[in-house]
Amino acid sequence: MEVVVREEIVFVSSLENVWQRFADIDTMESFVGYGPIPGIAYATWIEGDGAQGSVREVTNTDGSKHREEVVAFDPHHRMEDRIFGFTSPFRFLVREAHDTFEFRPDGDSTQLVRTVRFTLTSPLWWPVAALALALFRRAVRRHHASVAARLPG
């Protein structure tokens, strides 16, 4: 069973600036989390260097880890990560997730459509997942606000 979080935002910055901010492994700590959803402390490439097929290991602010495989990488247009290998209790709720970023120029601004699809380990987890999704949506919105505050206009 899949559950989905979809968010759209327009950044008042060029497509190049927005793409760079989301594609750069060194800026992943701008995902600060929300409530029990941990932020990202840091990430390192363990296979490849960011192109399609690369894998990074992410260490979260609560000490847990997960991996992210780049399954789509079309610069300035689209990227998608498959998120898996959770070490936190989250692994009992979610088997894996796919985080998709679609970028569109909009004059001097850039539209981002971000869709996160979570594959639950069991449909029985739906009530818990509904609460977790609400918290995760808040974390995504905080992330977008953090990125927006650091982008050149």
C-alpha positions in Angstrom: 0.0 0.0 0.0 1.3 3.5 -0.9 0.6 6.8 0.7 1.6 10.1 -0.9 2.6 13.6 0.1 2.6 16.1 -2.7 3.7 19.7 -2.3 4.1 22.5 -4.8 6.0 25.7 -4.3 7.3 28.6 -6.4 10.8 29.8 -5.5 11.7 33.4 -6.5 15.0 32.3 -7.9 16.4 30.9 -11.2 16.0 27.3 -12.2 19.8 26.9 -12.0 19.9 28.1 -8.4 16.9 26.0 -7.3 18.3 22.9 -9.0 21.7 23.3 -7.5 20.3 23.7 -4.0 18.3 20.4 -4.2 20.9 18.4 -6.1 23.8 19.3 -3.8 24.6 16.7 -1.2 26.3 19.3 1.0 23.0 21.2 1.5 20.8 18.3 2.6 21.0 19.4 6.2 18.4 22.1 5.3 15.9 19.3 5.8 15.4 20.0 9.6 12.5 17.6 10.2 9.4 18.3 12.3 8.4 16.8 15.7 9.4 13.1 15.7 10.5 13.3 12.0 14.3 13.8 12.3 16.3 16.2 10.2 19.3 15.3 8.2 22.7 15.8 9.9 24.8 14.9 6.9 25.1 12.6 3.9 27.9 10.9 2.0 28.2 9.1 -1.3 28.9 5.4 -0.9 28.5 4.6 -4.6 28.9 7.1 -7.4 28.9 10.9 -7.2 25.3 11.9 -7.7 24.4 10.7 -11.2 21.7 8.1 -11.8 22.6 4.9 -10.0 24.5 6.6 -7.2 23.8 5.8 -3.6 24.3 8.0 -0.5 24.1 7.1 3.1 22.2 9.7 5.2 22.7 10.2 8.9 19.8 11.8 10.6 19.8 14.2 13.6 18.5 11.4 15.9 21.4 9.1 14.9 19.4 6.9 12.7 20.4 6.2 9.1 18.9 5.4 5.7 20.1 5.1 2.1 19.0 7.0 -1.0 19.6 5.7 -4.5 19.3 8.2 -7.4 16.9 6.5 -9.7 16.3 9.5 -12.0 18.6 12.4 -12.8 17.6 14.8 -15.5 19.4 18.1 -14.7 17.2 21.1 -14.3 14.1 19.1 -14.9 13.6 16.0 -12.6 15.3 13.9 -10.0 14.0 11.0 -8.0 15.5 9.2 -5.0 14.5 5.7 -3.7 14.8 5.9 0.1 15.4 2.6 1.9 17.4 0.8 4.5 15.9 2.6 7.5 17.6 1.9 10.8 15.0 3.7 12.9 11.7 2.2 14.1 10.3 3.8 10.9 11.4 0.6 9.1 8.5 -1.2 10.7 6.0 1.3 9.1 7.6 2.0 5.7 9.4 -0.5 3.4 10.7 2.3 1.1 9.9 5.8 -0.2 10.4 7.6 -3.5 11.1 11.3 -3.4 10.5 13.0 -6.8 11.4 16.6 -7.6 10.1 18.2 -10.8 11.4 21.6 -11.7 9.7 24.1 -14.1 10.9 27.6 -15.0 8.3 30.3 -14.3 9.7 33.6 -15.6 12.4 34.7 -13.0 11.1 32.0 -10.6 11.0 28.2 -10.4 8.1 25.9 -9.7 8.9 22.7 -7.8 6.4 19.9 -7.6 7.6 17.4 -5.0 5.9 14.0 -4.5 6.9 11.6 -1.9 5.4 8.1 -2.1 5.7 5.8 0.9 5.3 2.0 0.5 3.9 0.7 3.8 5.0 -2.6 5.2 1.3 -3.5 5.8 -2.0 -1.8 5.1 -2.7 -2.3 8.8 -0.3 0.6 9.4 -2.6 3.1 7.6 -3.9 4.9 10.8 -0.3 5.4 12.0 0.9 6.4 8.5 -1.9 9.1 8.3 -0.4 10.8 11.4 3.2 10.4 10.2 2.2 11.9 6.8 0.8 15.0 8.4 4.1 15.5 10.3 6.2 14.7 7.3 4.2 17.2 5.2 5.1 19.9 7.9 8.8 18.8 7.6 8.7 19.1 3.8 7.2 22.6 4.1 9.9 23.6 6.6 12.5 22.2 4.2 11.1 24.3 1.3 11.0 27.4 3.5 14.6 26.9 4.6 15.7 26.5 0.9 13.8 29.6 -0.1 15.5 31.6 2.6 18.9 30.7 1.3 18.3 31.1 -2.4 19.6 34.2 -4.3 16.7 36.2 -5.7 
